[in-house]
């Protein structure tokens, strides 16, 4: 449920073992087996045995998708209304940072106590965060609300892995994962229009305040099915203190605190920035090295490079996408609705790219598909700042984003397949969790870098009220946006540069 939580985030673990291992907990965690293939499976995911749970899950995922799209649409208006353009990137990165820790927490929690409590705790935290953000009177309070949302999203996305693993027999899991992906299509198409209309006609706050109410109905529909899930055999009876004190939770907390310190350092004078940055790196680097497969940051051949490319792709896309609506609203004078619609095509072509890579005849070329996806993403991001030039139509952004979305569909889906191909069965769950962590870390890191570049090139002084046309004067800062997009295009190209190391072999 982060600002850009796509269907691949759950599909990456589609074939992972049931239970907390697939959710990011320790492999071989304590859980009962998923239901066996039998008469209950014959009716499919919409058969009598699974219909309520399937509809409830799809409804929740659709609302999550709508929230992700709606935030991008409403964020420029919210940031300007709260006089917080200089903190714009923090409204995204606070959510990603908090979710990074919550993913590890949910894995341990689900492994020891089952998925129900962390799932409902996550939904409650997500709803509370939306209410805090919607009622915020300052940008600081808004960012805090987004952080609470991040905690909720991390808990929910991991808990859903466990629910799918326990509630659906193996032969139905591909179908429910396909349903997860399909649940994103309608929100991607209608989300910008609905959110933009609400923002312009009622106010940006209602984009945040309305979603918690909408979640109640699907929860009520699937609650009986959730209660019928197999019971978890109890783990160590040391309560939340034991869960929070687990090795994976401690490492994830160190990563989150380190990322926060680095983001803080990016906005401070040198005398304050250096100590904060040093402390952040001292916490983040050793912890993340232990959380991800060995050799990830030197692009070791095979699995480590798959995980690295996931972080580069996700981070580059989210960091760039976070600034697209702001650029179109402040530099081209577009409405929030039209700015949000510029991202819609990317969501549709993402699904198309994901479908294209699944064709059997392309299986031998999976590594090349990942590289091609990164090249298309880099080209799309590099094309976005052309809209800052006089005479270039604003719709060039929408065209570019459809290209980038197709590239992401090729890259991310192929990466999920490669990860499972390169994983031993007993490691599939923990490796899927590493992919999630790389995704979250990429989002935190590159959104933070994008925010620092944006402020460094003068973007923090963009007028808080009223659209600013390109070239309109002192309040227009095209260089700030160009710096962000240029940097993220380089990140995507770096990902394309390590494509040759995806195939296992000599280091």
C-alpha positions in Angstrom: 0.0 0.0 0.0 2.8 2.3 -0.6 2.4 5.2 -2.9 3.2 2.9 -5.8 2.4 -0.6 -4.7 2.0 -2.6 -7.9 0.5 -6.1 -8.4 4.0 -7.6 -8.8 4.6 -7.0 -5.1 2.4 -9.9 -4.3 2.9 -11.9 -7.4 6.6 -12.1 -6.8 5.8 -14.7 -4.1 3.1 -16.5 -6.0 5.0 -19.8 -6.0 6.6 -19.4 -2.6 5.9 -21.8 0.2 2.8 -21.2 2.3 3.2 -19.4 5.5 5.5 -16.8 6.9 8.4 -17.9 4.7 6.6 -16.5 1.7 5.8 -13.4 3.7 9.3 -12.6 4.7 9.6 -14.6 7.9 12.1 -17.4 8.5 11.9 -20.3 6.1 10.3 -23.3 7.6 8.2 -21.3 10.0 5.5 -22.9 12.1 2.3 -23.1 10.2 -0.2 -25.7 9.2 -0.3 -26.8 5.6 -2.5 -25.0 3.1 -5.7 -26.9 2.2 -5.0 -29.8 -0.1 -6.2 -30.0 -3.7 -9.6 -31.6 -3.7 -13.3 -30.9 -4.0 -12.9 -27.5 -2.4 -10.5 -26.5 -5.2 -12.6 -27.7 -8.0 -14.9 -24.7 -8.0 -11.9 -22.3 -8.5 -11.2 -19.1 -6.6 -14.8 -18.0 -7.0 -16.2 -21.4 -6.0 -18.4 -21.7 -2.9 -15.5 -22.5 -0.6 -13.4 -19.5 -1.6 -15.8 -16.9 -3.0 -16.2 -14.7 0.0 -12.4 -14.6 0.8 -11.5 -14.0 -2.9 -14.0 -11.1 -3.3 -12.9 -9.6 0.0 -9.2 -9.8 -0.9 -9.8 -8.4 -4.4 -11.8 -5.6 -3.0 -9.1 -4.7 -0.5 -6.4 -4.9 -3.2 -8.5 -2.6 -5.5 -8.9 -0.1 -2.7 -5.1 -0.2 -2.1 -4.6 0.3 -5.8 -7.0 3.2 -5.8 -5.2 4.8 -2.8 -1.8 4.5 -4.5 -3.1 6.2 -7.7 -5.1 8.8 -5.8 -2.1 9.9 -3.7 -0.1 10.7 -6.7 -3.0 12.7 -8.1 -3.8 14.7 -4.9 -0.2 15.1 -3.6 0.8 18.3 -5.4 -2.4 20.1 -4.2 -1.9 18.8 -0.7 1.7 19.8 -0.5 1.0 23.3 -1.8 -2.0 23.8 0.5 0.2 22.8 3.5 3.1 25.0 2.3 5.3 21.9 2.1 6.7 21.7 -1.4 10.2 21.6 0.0 9.2 18.4 1.9 7.3 16.9 -1.0 9.6 13.8 -1.3 9.3 13.1 2.4 5.6 12.5 2.0 6.5 9.5 -0.1 9.7 8.3 1.5 8.2 8.3 5.0 5.6 5.8 3.8 8.3 3.6 2.2 10.7 3.7 5.1 8.0 2.7 7.6 6.7 -0.1 5.4 10.3 -1.5 5.1 10.4 -2.2 8.8 6.7 -3.3 9.0 7.4 -6.0 6.3 10.0 -7.7 8.6 7.7 -7.3 11.6 4.7 -8.9 9.8 6.8 -11.9 8.8 7.8 -12.6 12.3 4.4 -11.9 13.7 2.6 -14.1 11.1 5.1 -16.9 11.7 4.5 -16.9 15.4 0.8 -15.9 15.7 -0.8 -16.4 12.3 -1.8 -13.7 9.8 -5.1 -12.5 11.2 -3.8 -10.2 13.9 -1.1 -8.5 11.8 -3.5 -8.2 8.9 -6.1 -6.4 10.9 -3.5 -4.4 12.8 -2.1 -3.3 9.4 -5.5 -2.3 8.1 -6.2 -0.3 11.2 -2.8 1.4 11.0 -3.4 2.2 7.3 -6.8 3.7 8.0 -5.5 5.7 10.9 -2.7 7.0 8.7 -5.1 8.1 6.1 -7.2 10.0 8.7 -4.1 11.7 10.1 -2.9 12.7 6.7 -6.4 13.9 5.6 -6.8 16.0 8.8 -3.2 17.4 8.8 -2.8 21.1 9.5 0.9 21.1 8.7 3.3 19.2 6.4 5.0 17.6 9.3 1.7 16.1 10.5 0.9 15.0 7.0 4.3 13.2 6.7 3.6 11.5 10.0 0.3 10.3 8.8 2.0 8.9 5.7 4.5 7.1 7.9 1.6 5.4 9.8 0.1 4.4 6.5 3.5 2.8 5.6 3.4 0.7 8.8 -0.1 -0.5 7.8 0.9 -1.2 4.2 3.9 -3.3 5.2 1.8 -5.4 7.6 -1.0 -5.9 5.2 1.0 -6.9 2.1 3.0 -9.5 4.0 0.0 -10.9 5.8 -1.8 -11.4 2.5 1.0 -13.6 1.4 0.3 -15.8 4.4 -3.5 -15.8 3.9 -3.1 -16.9 0.3 -0.7 -19.6 1.3 -3.0 -21.0 3.9 -6.4 -20.5 2.4 -5.8 -21.6 -1.2 -4.5 -25.0 -2.4 -1.5 -24.9 -4.6 -3.4 -25.3 -7.9 -5.5 -22.2 -7.2 -2.7 -19.9 -6.2 -1.8 -18.8 -9.8 -5.5 -17.9 -10.3 -5.7 -15.7 -7.2 -2.4 -14.0 -8.1 -3.8 -13.3 -11.5 -6.9 -11.8 -9.8 -4.6 -9.6 -7.7 -3.0 -8.2 -10.9 -6.4 -7.7 -12.5 -7.6 -5.8 -9.4 -5.2 -3.0 -10.4 -6.5 -2.4 -13.9 -9.8 -0.5 -13.1 -8.2 1.7 -10.3 -5.4 2.7 -12.7 -8.0 3.8 -15.3 -10.5 5.5 -13.1 -8.4 6.5 -10.1 -6.9 9.7 -11.5 -10.3 11.0 -12.7 -12.1 10.2 -9.4 -9.3 11.5 -7.2 -8.8 14.6 -9.4 -12.5 15.4 -9.4 -12.7 15.0 -5.6 -9.6 17.1 -5.2 -10.8 19.9 -7.3 -14.5 19.9 -6.4 -14.5 18.8 -2.7 -10.9 19.1 -1.5 -7.8 17.0 -1.4 -8.4 16.0 2.2 -11.4 13.8 1.2 -9.2 11.7 -1.1 -7.6 10.5 2.2 -10.6 10.6 4.5 -13.0 8.6 2.3 -10.9 5.4 1.8 -11.0 4.1 5.4 -14.8 3.9 5.3 -14.7 2.0 2.0 -12.5 -0.8 3.5 -15.1 -1.8 6.0 -17.4 -3.7 3.6 -14.8 -6.0 2.1 -13.4 -6.8 5.6 -16.9 -7.8 6.7 -17.3 -10.0 3.7 -14.1 -12.0 4.2 -14.0 -12.1 8.0 -15.8 -15.4 8.3 -13.4 -17.0 5.9 -10.4 -15.5 7.6 -11.5 -17.0 10.9 -11.8 -20.4 9.3 -8.1 -20.5 8.4 -6.0 -23.3 9.8 -4.7 -22.5 13.3 -1.0 -21.7 13.7 1.0 -24.0 16.0 2.2 -21.6 18.7 5.8 -20.2 18.5 7.9 -19.0 21.3 5.7 -17.5 24.0 7.6 -14.3 24.4 5.0 -11.9 23.1 5.6 -8.8 21.0 8.9 -8.2 22.7 10.2 -11.4 21.3 8.9 -10.6 17.8 10.3 -7.1 17.8 13.6 -8.4 19.1 14.1 -11.0 16.4 17.2 -10.6 14.2 15.3 -9.7 11.1 13.2 -7.0 12.8 16.3 -5.5 14.4 18.0 -5.4 11.0 15.0 -3.9 9.4 14.7 -1.2 12.1 18.3 -0.3 11.6 17.7 0.1 7.9 14.7 2.3 8.5 16.4 4.5 11.1 19.5 4.8 8.8 17.3 5.8 5.9 15.6 8.5 8.0 19.0 9.9 9.1 20.1 10.1 5.5 17.0 11.9 4.4 17.4 14.3 7.3 21.0 14.9 6.3 19.9 15.8 2.8 18.2 19.0 4.0 20.7 20.2 6.6 23.8 22.4 6.4 27.1 20.6 6.0 28.1 20.8 9.7 24.8 18.9 10.6 24.5 16.8 7.5 27.8 15.0 7.8 27.3 13.5 11.3 23.7 12.5 10.4 24.8 11.0 7.1 27.6 9.1 8.8 25.3 7.7 11.5 22.7 6.8 8.9 25.2 4.9 6.7 26.6 3.1 9.8 23.2 1.8 10.6 21.9 1.1 7.1 24.8 -0.5 5.2 25.6 -3.4 7.6 22.0 -4.2 8.2 20.9 -4.2 4.5 23.9 -6.3 3.5 22.7 -8.9 6.0 19.1 -8.7 4.8 19.7 -9.2 1.1 21.5 -12.1 -0.7 25.3 -12.0 -0.4 26.8 -10.1 -3.3 23.7 -8.0 -4.1 25.6 -4.7 -4.1 28.4 -5.9 -6.3 26.0 -7.5 -8.8 27.2 -11.1 -8.2 25.9 -13.4 -10.9 22.4 -14.9 -10.7 20.1 -14.2 -7.8 21.9 -11.2 -6.3 21.7 -9.3 -9.6 18.0 -10.1 -9.9 17.4 -8.6 -6.4 19.6 -5.6 -7.3 17.8 -4.9 -10.5 14.5 -5.0 -8.7 15.6 -2.2 -6.3 17.0 -0.1 -9.2 13.9 -0.5 -11.3 11.4 0.2 -8.5 13.3 3.0 -7.1 13.9 4.8 -10.4 10.3 4.5 -11.4 8.8 5.6 -8.1 11.2 8.5 -7.6 10.4 9.8 -11.1 6.7 9.1 -10.9 6.4 11.0 -7.6 7.4 14.3 -9.3 5.5 13.9 -12.6 2.1 15.3 -11.3 3.9 18.1 -9.4 5.8 19.1 -12.6 2.6 19.2 -14.7 0.6 21.1 -12.1 3.3 23.7 -11.2 5.1 24.1 -14.5 2.4 23.4 -17.1 -0.6 24.6 -15.2 -2.5 21.3 -15.6 -5.3 20.4 -13.2 -4.7 17.6 -10.7 -7.0 15.3 -12.8 -5.1 15.8 -16.0 -1.8 15.4 -14.2 -2.9 12.2 -12.6 -4.2 10.9 -15.9 -0.7 11.2 -17.4 0.3 8.2 -15.4 -2.7 6.0 -16.3 -1.3 4.6 -19.5 1.8 3.3 -17.6 -0.5 1.2 -15.4 -2.2 -0.4 -18.4 1.0 -1.1 -20.4 2.6 -2.5 -17.2 -0.1 -5.3 -17.3 0.5 -5.7 -21.1 4.3 -6.0 -20.6 3.7 -8.6 -17.9 1.5 -10.6 -20.2 4.0 -10.3 -23.1 6.9 -11.7 -21.0 4.8 -14.8 -20.0 4.7 -16.1 -23.6 6.5 -19.5 -23.7 8.5 -18.6 -26.8 10.2 -15.8 -24.9 11.3 -18.0 -22.0 14.9 -18.5 -23.3 15.3 -14.7 -23.5 14.2 -13.8 -20.0 17.4 -12.0 -19.1 17.3 -9.9 -22.2 13.7 -9.0 -21.5 14.8 -7.6 -18.1 17.5 -5.5 -19.8 15.1 -4.3 -22.4 12.6 -3.3 -19.7 15.3 -1.2 -18.0 16.2 0.5 -21.3 12.6 1.4 -22.0 12.2 2.7 -18.4 15.3 4.9 -18.8 14.1 6.3 -22.1 10.7 7.1 -20.7 12.1 8.9 -17.6 14.5 10.8 -19.8 11.7 11.9 -22.1 9.5 13.4 -19.3 11.5 16.7 -18.8 11.0 17.5 -22.5 7.6 18.8 -21.3 9.5 21.6 -19.6 10.5 23.0 -23.0 8.4 25.6 -24.8 6.5 24.2 -27.7 6.6 20.6 -26.5 3.0 19.4 -25.7 2.4 18.2 -22.1 0.9 14.9 -23.5 4.5 13.8 -24.2 4.6 12.7 -20.6 1.7 10.4 -21.0 3.3 8.8 -24.1 6.6 8.4 -22.3 4.9 6.8 -19.3 3.2 4.2 -21.4 6.6 3.1 -22.7 8.0 3.0 -19.2 5.1 1.0 -18.0 5.6 -1.6 -20.6 9.3 -1.8 -19.7 8.4 -2.3 -16.1 6.0 -5.1 -16.9 8.8 -6.9 -18.8 11.4 -6.3 -16.1 9.5 -6.9 -12.9 7.6 -9.9 -13.9 10.6 -11.5 -15.5 12.5 -10.8 -12.4 9.9 -12.6 -10.3 10.1 -15.7 -12.5 14.0 -15.7 -12.5 14.0 -15.3 -8.7 11.9 -18.5 -8.3 13.9 -20.3 -11.0 17.2 -19.6 -9.2 15.9 -20.4 -5.7 15.9 -23.7 -4.0 12.3 -24.7 -2.9 13.2 -24.2 0.8 14.7 -20.7 0.0 11.9 -19.4 -2.2 10.1 -17.6 0.6 13.1 -15.8 2.1 14.4 -14.9 -1.4 10.9 -13.4 -2.2 11.2 -11.4 1.0 14.6 -10.1 -0.1 13.0 -9.0 -3.3 10.4 -7.0 -1.3 13.1 -5.5 0.8 15.1 -4.4 -2.2 12.0 -2.8 -3.7 11.3 -0.9 -0.5 15.0 0.2 -0.1 15.1 1.3 -3.7 12.0 3.4 -3.1 13.4 5.0 0.1 16.8 5.6 -1.3 15.9 7.1 -4.7 12.9 9.1 -3.6 15.2 10.6 -0.9 17.9 11.4 -3.5 15.3 12.8 -5.8 14.0 15.0 -3.0 17.5 16.3 -2.2 18.2 17.1 -5.8 14.8 18.9 -6.1 15.6 21.1 -3.2 19.2 21.7 -4.2 18.2 23.0 -7.6 15.6 25.4 -6.1 12.4 23.4 -6.3 11.6 24.0 -2.6 10.7 27.6 -3.4 8.0 26.8 -5.9 5.0 28.9 -5.1 2.6 27.4 -2.6 -0.5 28.7 -4.4 -1.7 28.7 -7.9 -0.4 26.9 -11.0 2.8 28.2 -12.4 3.3 28.0 -16.1 6.6 27.1 -17.6 8.8 30.1 -17.9 6.5 32.2 -15.9 9.1 33.7 -13.8 10.9 33.4 -10.5 8.6 30.7 -9.1 9.3 28.3 -12.0 12.2 25.9 -11.5 12.5 23.6 -14.4 16.1 22.7 -13.5 14.8 21.1 -10.2 12.6 18.7 -12.1 15.2 18.1 -14.8 17.7 17.1 -12.2 15.4 14.5 -10.7 14.5 12.9 -14.0 18.0 12.9 -15.3 19.3 11.2 -12.2 16.6 8.5 -12.2 17.2 7.8 -15.9 20.9 7.2 -15.0 19.8 4.7 -12.3 17.6 2.8 -14.8 20.5 2.7 -17.3 22.8 1.3 -14.5 20.2 -1.5 -14.1 20.4 -2.2 -17.8 24.2 -2.3 -17.5 24.2 -5.3 -15.2 21.8 -7.4 -17.3 24.7 -9.6 -18.4 25.2 -10.8 -14.8 21.6 -12.2 -14.4 22.7 -15.6 -15.7 24.4 -17.7 -13.1 28.0 -18.6 -13.8 31.6 -17.7 -12.8 31.8 -14.5 -10.8 
